[in-house]
Amino acid sequence: MSPPKKIPRLASFLALLLAGSVPLAAAAEPPMREVVRDSLEFSAAQYAFMLSSLEGRPGYPRSVAKGEITLVPASDWTSGFFPGSLWYLFEATGDPKWRMAAATATAGLKAMKENRHTHDLGFMLYCSYGNALRLAGDADDREVLLAAAESLSTRFNATVGSIKSWDHGQWAFPVIIDNMMNLELLCWAARAGNQPRYREIAVAHADTTLRNHFRADGSSYHVVAYDPVTGKPLLHVTHQGAADESAWARGQAWGLYGFTMMYRETRDRRYLEQAKKIADFLVNHPRLPADKIPYWDFDAPDIPAAPRDASAAAIMCSALLELSDNVEPAAAGRYAAVAEQQLRSLASPAYRAKPGENHGFLLMHSTGNFPKRDEVDVPINYADYYFLEALLRSKARLARLPAANGHE
């Protein structure tokens, strides 16, 4: 007996397929190596466009307001991110034009080494001069950084055990979670200048932050106000978050990055455990969107209509990539998977600008200070800086992995 004929059924299926009635599998995502390569090529072209549009204009591009690019002086806390991004482009491409552009932009910040009125010297000078020294090795860069570390150290109060953040506002001795990011400058200077005191300050600040800034779930307060005489914490408040008890997204990212970095610098496992605790709070948060780009505050009252913060995602992504290299395989896989999704999202048309648009900035949809309606849903230079850093970290990580891996 002959088997039943199945050709008509197959023909019917093919007809439905051609007509679009049978769903096709979703298109495969491009390999991560391709995402990174494409984004670095785009970044170089986009910043070449920005440089040409800024020719002859003084200042450092920070953001966009009222349809115009905003330029800030060397004294602005964000001034180091643009030169730092240019150094990352030199690292990515090896093209000497980026070295020249980066060196020129960096040189304009030299006077900031004597600025003792800000805690942001790490942002301003380590992102610029630190990358300059790492990639170009000029002896003058080293001296600028050592002078900057000395200036930063003058803001340390041994009774409090912290570096003072602001000289303005209603608090006598405010310390913000962002301040963790400036400790890398001190750790470097302790080694480079044979000054153990700088490392001691960095460790004391990290320890004080560890004791007083974090809630039981791993989330962080934005500001802790101390009594500078007794050293006791007086208030746990916010300046840029939705509420004192909320989890301001960029603040959580600063904490994650800062404790990951402090583990690298000290190998103190307390810092690694804190970084993991912050990471777990973030990657497992029920209000972290599917594309892994957080709302500006995890407790914003109007989620899901709340603005996103691409800058928080870029900082978090870069930190997770480093953290994944320092933890056990299971945790490393979780952190790296979230970082990959963040990088794919940031590199997608939803967040990455079209060539020649966005005033030359790489990313769209960052949030600076939502409560003050300042820099909301705009490009911001530190989003670009940490996006480029994450791309370079991803590139280095991929180089260590087998090319046959489907996601790579």
Contacts in CASP RR format, 6 or more apart in sequence:
PFRMAT RR
TARGET T0000
AUTHOR 0000-0000-0000
METHOD contacts of the structure
MODEL  1
MSPPKKIPRLASFLALLLAGSVPLAAAAEPPMREVVRDSLEFSAAQYAFM
LSSLEGRPGYPRSVAKGEITLVPASDWTSGFFPGSLWYLFEATGDPKWRM
AAATATAGLKAMKENRHTHDLGFMLYCSYGNALRLAGDADDREVLLAAAE
SLSTRFNATVGSIKSWDHGQWAFPVIIDNMMNLELLCWAARAGNQPRYRE
IAVAHADTTLRNHFRADGSSYHVVAYDPVTGKPLLHVTHQGAADESAWAR
GQAWGLYGFTMMYRETRDRRYLEQAKKIADFLVNHPRLPADKIPYWDFDA
PDIPAAPRDASAAAIMCSALLELSDNVEPAAAGRYAAVAEQQLRSLASPA
YRAKPGENHGFLLMHSTGNFPKRDEVDVPINYADYYFLEALLRSKARLAR
LPAANGHE
13 22 0 8 1.000
16 22 0 8 1.000
17 24 0 8 1.000
29 344 0 8 1.000
29 407 0 8 1.000
30 38 0 8 1.000
31 406 0 8 1.000
31 407 0 8 1.000
31 408 0 8 1.000
32 340 0 8 1.000
32 343 0 8 1.000
32 344 0 8 1.000
32 394 0 8 1.000
32 398 0 8 1.000
32 407 0 8 1.000
32 408 0 8 1.000
33 395 0 8 1.000
33 398 0 8 1.000
33 403 0 8 1.000
33 408 0 8 1.000
35 343 0 8 1.000
35 344 0 8 1.000
35 347 0 8 1.000
36 343 0 8 1.000
36 391 0 8 1.000
36 394 0 8 1.000
36 395 0 8 1.000
36 398 0 8 1.000
38 347 0 8 1.000
39 343 0 8 1.000
39 347 0 8 1.000
39 352 0 8 1.000
39 387 0 8 1.000
39 391 0 8 1.000
40 89 0 8 1.000
40 92 0 8 1.000
40 93 0 8 1.000
40 388 0 8 1.000
40 391 0 8 1.000
40 392 0 8 1.000
40 395 0 8 1.000
42 352 0 8 1.000
42 355 0 8 1.000
42 362 0 8 1.000
43 89 0 8 1.000
43 92 0 8 1.000
43 362 0 8 1.000
43 384 0 8 1.000
43 387 0 8 1.000
43 388 0 8 1.000
43 391 0 8 1.000
44 89 0 8 1.000
44 92 0 8 1.000
44 93 0 8 1.000
44 95 0 8 1.000
44 98 0 8 1.000
45 355 0 8 1.000
46 353 0 8 1.000
46 355 0 8 1.000
46 356 0 8 1.000
46 358 0 8 1.000
46 360 0 8 1.000
46 361 0 8 1.000
46 362 0 8 1.000
47 85 0 8 1.000
47 86 0 8 1.000
47 89 0 8 1.000
47 360 0 8 1.000
47 362 0 8 1.000
49 355 0 8 1.000
49 356 0 8 1.000
49 360 0 8 1.000
50 61 0 8 1.000
50 359 0 8 1.000
50 360 0 8 1.000
50 361 0 8 1.000
51 101 0 8 1.000
53 69 0 8 1.000
53 359 0 8 1.000
53 360 0 8 1.000
54 61 0 8 1.000
54 69 0 8 1.000
54 71 0 8 1.000
57 71 0 8 1.000
58 71 0 8 1.000
59 71 0 8 1.000
59 72 0 8 1.000
59 73 0 8 1.000
59 74 0 8 1.000
59 79 0 8 1.000
60 71 0 8 1.000
60 72 0 8 1.000
60 73 0 8 1.000
60 74 0 8 1.000
60 76 0 8 1.000
60 78 0 8 1.000
60 79 0 8 1.000
60 80 0 8 1.000
60 81 0 8 1.000
60 82 0 8 1.000
60 83 0 8 1.000
60 105 0 8 1.000
60 381 0 8 1.000
61 69 0 8 1.000
61 70 0 8 1.000
61 71 0 8 1.000
61 82 0 8 1.000
61 359 0 8 1.000
61 361 0 8 1.000
61 381 0 8 1.000
62 70 0 8 1.000
62 71 0 8 1.000
62 72 0 8 1.000
62 76 0 8 1.000
62 78 0 8 1.000
62 82 0 8 1.000
62 380 0 8 1.000
62 381 0 8 1.000
63 69 0 8 1.000
63 70 0 8 1.000
63 361 0 8 1.000
63 375 0 8 1.000
63 378 0 8 1.000
63 379 0 8 1.000
63 380 0 8 1.000
63 381 0 8 1.000
64 70 0 8 1.000
64 358 0 8 1.000
64 359 0 8 1.000
64 361 0 8 1.000
64 378 0 8 1.000
64 379 0 8 1.000
65 375 0 8 1.000
65 378 0 8 1.000
67 359 0 8 1.000
68 359 0 8 1.000
69 359 0 8 1.000
72 78 0 8 1.000
72 79 0 8 1.000
73 79 0 8 1.000
74 108 0 8 1.000
74 109 0 8 1.000
74 111 0 8 1.000
74 112 0 8 1.000
74 124 0 8 1.000
75 112 0 8 1.000
75 115 0 8 1.000
75 118 0 8 1.000
77 118 0 8 1.000
77 120 0 8 1.000
77 123 0 8 1.000
77 124 0 8 1.000
78 123 0 8 1.000
78 380 0 8 1.000
78 381 0 8 1.000
78 382 0 8 1.000
79 109 0 8 1.000
79 112 0 8 1.000
79 124 0 8 1.000
79 128 0 8 1.000
80 106 0 8 1.000
80 109 0 8 1.000
80 123 0 8 1.000
80 124 0 8 1.000
80 125 0 8 1.000
80 127 0 8 1.000
80 128 0 8 1.000
81 123 0 8 1.000
81 127 0 8 1.000
81 381 0 8 1.000
81 382 0 8 1.000
81 384 0 8 1.000
81 385 0 8 1.000
82 105 0 8 1.000
82 381 0 8 1.000
82 385 0 8 1.000
83 102 0 8 1.000
83 105 0 8 1.000
83 106 0 8 1.000
83 109 0 8 1.000
83 127 0 8 1.000
83 128 0 8 1.000
83 131 0 8 1.000
83 132 0 8 1.000
84 102 0 8 1.000
84 105 0 8 1.000
84 106 0 8 1.000
84 127 0 8 1.000
84 128 0 8 1.000
84 131 0 8 1.000
84 385 0 8 1.000
85 381 0 8 1.000
85 384 0 8 1.000
85 385 0 8 1.000
85 388 0 8 1.000
86 98 0 8 1.000
86 101 0 8 1.000
86 102 0 8 1.000
86 105 0 8 1.000
87 98 0 8 1.000
87 102 0 8 1.000
87 106 0 8 1.000
87 128 0 8 1.000
87 131 0 8 1.000
87 132 0 8 1.000
87 135 0 8 1.000
88 131 0 8 1.000
88 385 0 8 1.000
88 388 0 8 1.000
88 389 0 8 1.000
88 392 0 8 1.000
89 95 0 8 1.000
89 98 0 8 1.000
89 102 0 8 1.000
89 388 0 8 1.000
90 96 0 8 1.000
90 98 0 8 1.000
90 99 0 8 1.000
90 102 0 8 1.000
90 135 0 8 1.000
91 131 0 8 1.000
91 135 0 8 1.000
91 392 0 8 1.000
92 388 0 8 1.000
92 391 0 8 1.000
92 392 0 8 1.000
92 395 0 8 1.000
99 135 0 8 1.000
99 136 0 8 1.000
102 131 0 8 1.000
102 132 0 8 1.000
103 132 0 8 1.000
103 136 0 8 1.000
105 128 0 8 1.000
106 128 0 8 1.000
106 129 0 8 1.000
106 132 0 8 1.000
106 141 0 8 1.000
109 124 0 8 1.000
109 125 0 8 1.000
109 128 0 8 1.000
109 129 0 8 1.000
110 144 0 8 1.000
112 121 0 8 1.000
112 124 0 8 1.000
112 125 0 8 1.000
112 148 0 8 1.000
113 121 0 8 1.000
113 125 0 8 1.000
113 144 0 8 1.000
113 145 0 8 1.000
113 147 0 8 1.000
113 148 0 8 1.000
113 151 0 8 1.000
114 147 0 8 1.000
114 151 0 8 1.000
115 121 0 8 1.000
115 124 0 8 1.000
115 151 0 8 1.000
116 151 0 8 1.000
116 154 0 8 1.000
116 155 0 8 1.000
117 167 0 8 1.000
118 124 0 8 1.000
118 167 0 8 1.000
119 152 0 8 1.000
119 155 0 8 1.000
119 163 0 8 1.000
119 164 0 8 1.000
119 165 0 8 1.000
119 166 0 8 1.000
119 179 0 8 1.000
119 182 0 8 1.000
120 182 0 8 1.000
121 148 0 8 1.000
121 149 0 8 1.000
121 151 0 8 1.000
121 152 0 8 1.000
121 182 0 8 1.000
121 185 0 8 1.000
122 148 0 8 1.000
122 152 0 8 1.000
122 181 0 8 1.000
122 182 0 8 1.000
122 184 0 8 1.000
122 185 0 8 1.000
123 181 0 8 1.000
123 182 0 8 1.000
123 382 0 8 1.000
124 148 0 8 1.000
125 144 0 8 1.000
125 145 0 8 1.000
125 148 0 8 1.000
125 185 0 8 1.000
126 145 0 8 1.000
126 148 0 8 1.000
126 182 0 8 1.000
126 184 0 8 1.000
126 185 0 8 1.000
126 188 0 8 1.000
127 385 0 8 1.000
129 141 0 8 1.000
129 144 0 8 1.000
129 145 0 8 1.000
129 148 0 8 1.000
130 141 0 8 1.000
130 145 0 8 1.000
130 188 0 8 1.000
132 138 0 8 1.000
132 141 0 8 1.000
133 141 0 8 1.000
133 142 0 8 1.000
133 145 0 8 1.000
142 192 0 8 1.000
145 185 0 8 1.000
145 188 0 8 1.000
145 189 0 8 1.000
145 192 0 8 1.000
146 189 0 8 1.000
146 192 0 8 1.000
146 193 0 8 1.000
148 185 0 8 1.000
148 189 0 8 1.000
149 185 0 8 1.000
149 186 0 8 1.000
149 188 0 8 1.000
149 189 0 8 1.000
149 195 0 8 1.000
149 198 0 8 1.000
150 189 0 8 1.000
152 163 0 8 1.000
152 182 0 8 1.000
152 185 0 8 1.000
152 186 0 8 1.000
153 186 0 8 1.000
153 197 0 8 1.000
153 198 0 8 1.000
153 201 0 8 1.000
155 163 0 8 1.000
155 164 0 8 1.000
156 162 0 8 1.000
156 163 0 8 1.000
156 164 0 8 1.000
156 201 0 8 1.000
156 204 0 8 1.000
156 205 0 8 1.000
157 163 0 8 1.000
157 164 0 8 1.000
157 173 0 8 1.000
157 226 0 8 1.000
157 228 0 8 1.000
157 231 0 8 1.000
158 204 0 8 1.000
159 228 0 8 1.000
159 229 0 8 1.000
159 230 0 8 1.000
159 231 0 8 1.000
160 173 0 8 1.000
160 175 0 8 1.000
160 208 0 8 1.000
160 226 0 8 1.000
160 227 0 8 1.000
160 228 0 8 1.000
160 231 0 8 1.000
161 204 0 8 1.000
161 205 0 8 1.000
161 207 0 8 1.000
161 208 0 8 1.000
161 231 0 8 1.000
162 173 0 8 1.000
162 175 0 8 1.000
162 179 0 8 1.000
162 204 0 8 1.000
162 205 0 8 1.000
162 208 0 8 1.000
162 209 0 8 1.000
162 226 0 8 1.000
163 175 0 8 1.000
163 179 0 8 1.000
163 182 0 8 1.000
163 201 0 8 1.000
163 205 0 8 1.000
164 173 0 8 1.000
164 174 0 8 1.000
164 175 0 8 1.000
164 228 0 8 1.000
165 174 0 8 1.000
165 175 0 8 1.000
165 176 0 8 1.000
165 178 0 8 1.000
165 179 0 8 1.000
165 223 0 8 1.000
166 174 0 8 1.000
166 176 0 8 1.000
171 223 0 8 1.000
171 225 0 8 1.000
171 234 0 8 1.000
171 235 0 8 1.000
172 225 0 8 1.000
172 226 0 8 1.000
172 227 0 8 1.000
172 228 0 8 1.000
173 225 0 8 1.000
173 226 0 8 1.000
173 227 0 8 1.000
173 228 0 8 1.000
173 231 0 8 1.000
174 223 0 8 1.000
174 224 0 8 1.000
174 225 0 8 1.000
174 226 0 8 1.000
175 208 0 8 1.000
175 209 0 8 1.000
175 213 0 8 1.000
175 223 0 8 1.000
175 224 0 8 1.000
175 225 0 8 1.000
175 226 0 8 1.000
176 222 0 8 1.000
176 223 0 8 1.000
176 239 0 8 1.000
177 209 0 8 1.000
177 213 0 8 1.000
177 220 0 8 1.000
177 221 0 8 1.000
177 222 0 8 1.000
177 251 0 8 1.000
177 254 0 8 1.000
177 255 0 8 1.000
178 251 0 8 1.000
178 254 0 8 1.000
179 205 0 8 1.000
179 209 0 8 1.000
180 205 0 8 1.000
180 206 0 8 1.000
180 209 0 8 1.000
180 254 0 8 1.000
180 255 0 8 1.000
180 257 0 8 1.000
180 258 0 8 1.000
180 259 0 8 1.000
180 261 0 8 1.000
180 262 0 8 1.000
181 254 0 8 1.000
181 257 0 8 1.000
181 258 0 8 1.000
181 261 0 8 1.000
183 202 0 8 1.000
183 205 0 8 1.000
183 206 0 8 1.000
183 258 0 8 1.000
183 261 0 8 1.000
183 262 0 8 1.000
183 265 0 8 1.000
184 258 0 8 1.000
184 261 0 8 1.000
184 265 0 8 1.000
186 198 0 8 1.000
186 199 0 8 1.000
186 201 0 8 1.000
186 202 0 8 1.000
187 198 0 8 1.000
187 199 0 8 1.000
187 202 0 8 1.000
187 262 0 8 1.000
187 265 0 8 1.000
187 266 0 8 1.000
189 195 0 8 1.000
189 198 0 8 1.000
190 196 0 8 1.000
190 197 0 8 1.000
190 198 0 8 1.000
190 199 0 8 1.000
190 202 0 8 1.000
191 199 0 8 1.000
199 265 0 8 1.000
199 266 0 8 1.000
202 262 0 8 1.000
202 265 0 8 1.000
203 262 0 8 1.000
203 266 0 8 1.000
203 268 0 8 1.000
206 259 0 8 1.000
206 262 0 8 1.000
206 271 0 8 1.000
210 259 0 8 1.000
210 270 0 8 1.000
210 271 0 8 1.000
210 274 0 8 1.000
212 224 0 8 1.000
212 233 0 8 1.000
212 236 0 8 1.000
213 220 0 8 1.000
213 221 0 8 1.000
213 224 0 8 1.000
214 220 0 8 1.000
214 221 0 8 1.000
214 274 0 8 1.000
214 277 0 8 1.000
214 278 0 8 1.000
215 221 0 8 1.000
217 281 0 8 1.000
218 277 0 8 1.000
218 278 0 8 1.000
218 280 0 8 1.000
218 281 0 8 1.000
219 247 0 8 1.000
219 252 0 8 1.000
219 278 0 8 1.000
219 281 0 8 1.000
219 298 0 8 1.000
220 247 0 8 1.000
220 251 0 8 1.000
220 252 0 8 1.000
220 255 0 8 1.000
220 278 0 8 1.000
221 236 0 8 1.000
221 237 0 8 1.000
221 238 0 8 1.000
221 244 0 8 1.000
222 237 0 8 1.000
222 238 0 8 1.000
222 239 0 8 1.000
222 240 0 8 1.000
222 241 0 8 1.000
222 248 0 8 1.000
222 251 0 8 1.000
223 235 0 8 1.000
223 236 0 8 1.000
223 237 0 8 1.000
223 238 0 8 1.000
223 239 0 8 1.000
224 233 0 8 1.000
224 235 0 8 1.000
224 236 0 8 1.000
225 233 0 8 1.000
225 234 0 8 1.000
225 235 0 8 1.000
225 237 0 8 1.000
226 232 0 8 1.000
226 233 0 8 1.000
226 234 0 8 1.000
227 234 0 8 1.000
236 244 0 8 1.000
237 244 0 8 1.000
238 244 0 8 1.000
238 246 0 8 1.000
238 248 0 8 1.000
240 248 0 8 1.000
240 250 0 8 1.000
240 368 0 8 1.000
240 369 0 8 1.000
240 370 0 8 1.000
240 371 0 8 1.000
240 372 0 8 1.000
241 248 0 8 1.000
241 296 0 8 1.000
241 297 0 8 1.000
241 370 0 8 1.000
241 371 0 8 1.000
242 248 0 8 1.000
242 297 0 8 1.000
242 299 0 8 1.000
242 300 0 8 1.000
242 301 0 8 1.000
242 370 0 8 1.000
242 371 0 8 1.000
243 299 0 8 1.000
245 299 0 8 1.000
246 297 0 8 1.000
246 298 0 8 1.000
246 299 0 8 1.000
246 300 0 8 1.000
247 281 0 8 1.000
247 285 0 8 1.000
247 297 0 8 1.000
247 298 0 8 1.000
247 299 0 8 1.000
248 296 0 8 1.000
248 297 0 8 1.000
248 298 0 8 1.000
249 294 0 8 1.000
249 295 0 8 1.000
249 296 0 8 1.000
249 297 0 8 1.000
249 298 0 8 1.000
249 309 0 8 1.000
249 312 0 8 1.000
250 296 0 8 1.000
250 309 0 8 1.000
250 311 0 8 1.000
250 312 0 8 1.000
250 315 0 8 1.000
250 367 0 8 1.000
250 368 0 8 1.000
251 312 0 8 1.000
252 278 0 8 1.000
252 281 0 8 1.000
252 282 0 8 1.000
252 298 0 8 1.000
252 312 0 8 1.000
252 316 0 8 1.000
253 282 0 8 1.000
253 312 0 8 1.000
253 313 0 8 1.000
253 315 0 8 1.000
253 316 0 8 1.000
253 319 0 8 1.000
254 315 0 8 1.000
255 278 0 8 1.000
256 275 0 8 1.000
256 278 0 8 1.000
256 279 0 8 1.000
256 282 0 8 1.000
256 315 0 8 1.000
256 316 0 8 1.000
256 319 0 8 1.000
256 320 0 8 1.000
256 323 0 8 1.000
257 315 0 8 1.000
257 316 0 8 1.000
257 318 0 8 1.000
257 319 0 8 1.000
258 275 0 8 1.000
258 319 0 8 1.000
259 271 0 8 1.000
259 272 0 8 1.000
259 274 0 8 1.000
259 275 0 8 1.000
259 278 0 8 1.000
260 271 0 8 1.000
260 272 0 8 1.000
260 275 0 8 1.000
260 319 0 8 1.000
260 322 0 8 1.000
260 323 0 8 1.000
260 326 0 8 1.000
261 322 0 8 1.000
262 268 0 8 1.000
262 271 0 8 1.000
263 269 0 8 1.000
263 271 0 8 1.000
263 272 0 8 1.000
263 275 0 8 1.000
263 326 0 8 1.000
264 322 0 8 1.000
264 326 0 8 1.000
272 326 0 8 1.000
272 327 0 8 1.000
275 319 0 8 1.000
275 323 0 8 1.000
276 323 0 8 1.000
276 327 0 8 1.000
276 331 0 8 1.000
279 319 0 8 1.000
279 320 0 8 1.000
279 323 0 8 1.000
279 335 0 8 1.000
282 288 0 8 1.000
282 294 0 8 1.000
282 316 0 8 1.000
283 320 0 8 1.000
283 334 0 8 1.000
283 335 0 8 1.000
283 338 0 8 1.000
285 298 0 8 1.000
287 295 0 8 1.000
287 298 0 8 1.000
287 299 0 8 1.000
287 303 0 8 1.000
288 294 0 8 1.000
288 298 0 8 1.000
289 295 0 8 1.000
289 304 0 8 1.000
289 308 0 8 1.000
291 341 0 8 1.000
291 345 0 8 1.000
291 350 0 8 1.000
292 313 0 8 1.000
292 338 0 8 1.000
292 341 0 8 1.000
292 342 0 8 1.000
292 345 0 8 1.000
293 308 0 8 1.000
293 309 0 8 1.000
293 310 0 8 1.000
293 313 0 8 1.000
293 342 0 8 1.000
293 345 0 8 1.000
293 346 0 8 1.000
293 351 0 8 1.000
293 365 0 8 1.000
294 308 0 8 1.000
294 309 0 8 1.000
294 312 0 8 1.000
294 313 0 8 1.000
294 316 0 8 1.000
295 303 0 8 1.000
295 304 0 8 1.000
295 306 0 8 1.000
295 307 0 8 1.000
295 308 0 8 1.000
295 309 0 8 1.000
296 306 0 8 1.000
296 307 0 8 1.000
296 308 0 8 1.000
296 309 0 8 1.000
296 312 0 8 1.000
296 367 0 8 1.000
296 368 0 8 1.000
296 370 0 8 1.000
296 376 0 8 1.000
297 306 0 8 1.000
297 370 0 8 1.000
300 306 0 8 1.000
300 370 0 8 1.000
307 365 0 8 1.000
307 367 0 8 1.000
307 370 0 8 1.000
307 376 0 8 1.000
307 377 0 8 1.000
308 365 0 8 1.000
308 367 0 8 1.000
308 377 0 8 1.000
309 365 0 8 1.000
309 366 0 8 1.000
309 367 0 8 1.000
309 368 0 8 1.000
310 346 0 8 1.000
310 351 0 8 1.000
310 363 0 8 1.000
310 364 0 8 1.000
310 365 0 8 1.000
310 366 0 8 1.000
310 383 0 8 1.000
310 387 0 8 1.000
311 363 0 8 1.000
311 366 0 8 1.000
311 367 0 8 1.000
311 368 0 8 1.000
311 380 0 8 1.000
311 382 0 8 1.000
311 383 0 8 1.000
311 386 0 8 1.000
312 367 0 8 1.000
313 342 0 8 1.000
313 345 0 8 1.000
313 346 0 8 1.000
314 342 0 8 1.000
314 346 0 8 1.000
314 363 0 8 1.000
314 382 0 8 1.000
314 383 0 8 1.000
314 384 0 8 1.000
314 385 0 8 1.000
314 386 0 8 1.000
314 387 0 8 1.000
314 389 0 8 1.000
314 390 0 8 1.000
315 382 0 8 1.000
315 386 0 8 1.000
316 339 0 8 1.000
316 342 0 8 1.000
317 339 0 8 1.000
317 342 0 8 1.000
317 343 0 8 1.000
317 346 0 8 1.000
317 386 0 8 1.000
317 387 0 8 1.000
317 390 0 8 1.000
318 386 0 8 1.000
318 389 0 8 1.000
318 390 0 8 1.000
318 393 0 8 1.000
320 335 0 8 1.000
320 336 0 8 1.000
320 338 0 8 1.000
320 339 0 8 1.000
320 342 0 8 1.000
321 335 0 8 1.000
321 336 0 8 1.000
321 339 0 8 1.000
321 390 0 8 1.000
321 393 0 8 1.000
321 394 0 8 1.000
321 397 0 8 1.000
322 393 0 8 1.000
323 335 0 8 1.000
324 331 0 8 1.000
324 332 0 8 1.000
324 333 0 8 1.000
324 335 0 8 1.000
324 336 0 8 1.000
324 339 0 8 1.000
324 397 0 8 1.000
325 332 0 8 1.000
325 397 0 8 1.000
327 335 0 8 1.000
336 397 0 8 1.000
339 390 0 8 1.000
339 394 0 8 1.000
340 394 0 8 1.000
340 407 0 8 1.000
342 390 0 8 1.000
343 390 0 8 1.000
343 391 0 8 1.000
343 394 0 8 1.000
345 351 0 8 1.000
346 352 0 8 1.000
346 363 0 8 1.000
346 387 0 8 1.000
346 390 0 8 1.000
350 365 0 8 1.000
351 363 0 8 1.000
351 364 0 8 1.000
351 365 0 8 1.000
352 362 0 8 1.000
352 363 0 8 1.000
352 364 0 8 1.000
353 360 0 8 1.000
353 361 0 8 1.000
353 362 0 8 1.000
353 363 0 8 1.000
353 364 0 8 1.000
353 379 0 8 1.000
358 364 0 8 1.000
358 379 0 8 1.000
359 379 0 8 1.000
360 379 0 8 1.000
361 379 0 8 1.000
361 380 0 8 1.000
361 381 0 8 1.000
361 383 0 8 1.000
361 384 0 8 1.000
362 379 0 8 1.000
362 383 0 8 1.000
362 384 0 8 1.000
362 387 0 8 1.000
362 388 0 8 1.000
363 379 0 8 1.000
363 383 0 8 1.000
363 384 0 8 1.000
363 387 0 8 1.000
364 377 0 8 1.000
364 378 0 8 1.000
364 379 0 8 1.000
365 377 0 8 1.000
366 375 0 8 1.000
366 377 0 8 1.000
366 378 0 8 1.000
366 379 0 8 1.000
366 380 0 8 1.000
366 383 0 8 1.000
367 375 0 8 1.000
367 376 0 8 1.000
367 377 0 8 1.000
368 374 0 8 1.000
368 375 0 8 1.000
368 376 0 8 1.000
368 380 0 8 1.000
369 375 0 8 1.000
369 376 0 8 1.000
370 376 0 8 1.000
398 408 0 8 1.000
401 408 0 8 1.000
402 408 0 8 1.000
END
